[in-house]
């Protein structure tokens, strides 16, 4: 996972700045979602990884049961992950 900041003050020549890179989200990552100042990555094998959005530092990792094909959902203060088994 790599975080970038785009300076588009000149729309004809936007400048991309690399902020950080992390190899903590492993496997085939389905999607990243923003949750409570963190980036949450879910891979197809159910590995749920939380990264600090500002630094990319690994905060925690949990193995969920089942296989996944859709990103987790944020609903209020809840993070929902629905596996292929239902």
Secondary structure, 3 states (H helix, E strand, C coil): CEEEEEECCCCCCCEEEEEEECCCCCCCEEEEEEECCEEEEEECCCEEEEEECCCCCEEEEEECCCCCCCCCEEECCEEECCCCCC
